[in-house]
Amino acid sequence: MGNGEFKRRGLVRSGPNFAMLECMSDDILQRVIKVVAEAQKLPIEKVTVDSTFEELAIDSLDGIQLLFHLETEFDINIPDESARQVRGIKELAEGVENLVAQKNA
Amino acid sequence: MSRRRVVVTGLGCISALGPNVDAFWQRARAGESAIGPIRNLDMSDVRFQNGAEISGFVPTDHFDEKQLIPLDRFAQLAVVAARQAVRQAAPEWSDAERQQTAVVTGSCYGGKTSEDEGFRDIYSGLNKRGRVHPMTIPRLMANAGSSWIAMEYGLQGPAYTVSTACSSANHAIGQAYWLVRNGMCDVALTGGCEAPFTPGSMKAWEALRVVSGDTCRPFSKDRKGLILGEGAAMLMLETEERAKARGARILGEIAGFGMSADAHHVTQPSVDGPALAIERALADGGVDGAAIGHINAHGTGTPANDPVETAAIRRVLGAQVDKVRVTSTKSLHGHALGAAGAIEAVATVLTLQRGEAPPTANYLGLDPECDLPLILSPEACDAEYALSHSFAFGGLNAVVLFRAYRA
């Protein structure tokens, strides 16, 4: 993990962060959707903001590969624990947006 | 313990000689060597240039893109070979039989392709983020071959992988044979798989100074070393009773297995260890040396192996050695390390079944220390029993005794 610093901030935070959905960056959402579609070998139109991992047949092994590709795409480090709580595209994009914001802060 | 006859009802093989068993045998029986310049790697910084690579293997012809993500090349080859063996055997598994079918594979060093690539990028700084692909561990585990074969067919019996360097596949086949013979299972898929062509691996072999600068010349004067090969081969084993009951075509029989350790030196072979393994295979099969008509030798073509193997064969067989016809098919398909014994098992089963023996290629003339009745051009074979030898670095030896199937 490069600099050795292992941030324990969540990919997804509960409560207040939900409000961020209202202003979620469409750019980030579209990039997340593209990464998911490519990693899962799915037609991009099958992946929407409301898709759940269950609907997309994303299992735990697929999940860790998604995290790998998202880390590359957004140049972020996604911590293990909070990543486990993510269940769908909406949460995933929100979490990525948080981490991108933290990186740029 | 009940002792049951164990027969071979399916063979699969992908190697430098070709993508399947028919292609393999067509070239092997003619003594056509598949050794040539290594093409899939940059060899400009390596002292040796030749190998026995599989040409024209396109993974997406066998797997969809998503299936390929966790599959290293060596495991892809394992599954491809297993599919061929299963297709030929058409095993007609009941659910209960799937639950107890064994899968035992051999591999010398597992998913080296993925490991080497991932680690190279980290150590060299090529990978700026300092990460490896998340599937690196599942790809590199040596048991991937067994695991993916078990998953492919829903086989829930004893499944594991043996790693004893160049003897891996023979140890695996011997274990599977004993599981079936001794009543642990009725059916087993067994063999070996290896994909050793990676940059780091080539440098390691170069440093050991056992790879030939030209080609593989087993038992020949002026032999210069081994030639690395890649591939996988699988055998479907079942009890004779089961095979006959379902009217399966029986290709051959495994009749005995012996193993030993040199307990001597890590790379310098001894005569004692191999001789013990040969004696034990004969004793396990209840036959004496006079019964042996054919040997598929370990025959790596290294200066060290071949005289020692010659001495071991002569020690065990004594005067009977003149009745035996010996070949080393490594001169054709290279030394596929953990898959070697399995590829040679396919050759040995076919030799006994079809009554023709593949010759040893690239022979230049007699080395008095390697004086064996070698097969140097295609010839008929009427042997009933044949031995297939594997003698590994680390001094671990495994010998399988095959028998032509007579009902």
Interface residues (C-beta under 8 A of the other chain):
Chain A: M1 G2 Q40 K41 L61 I64 Q65 L67 F68 E71 T72 D75
Chain B: D64 E65 K66 I69 P70 R129 G130 R131 H133 P134 M135 P138
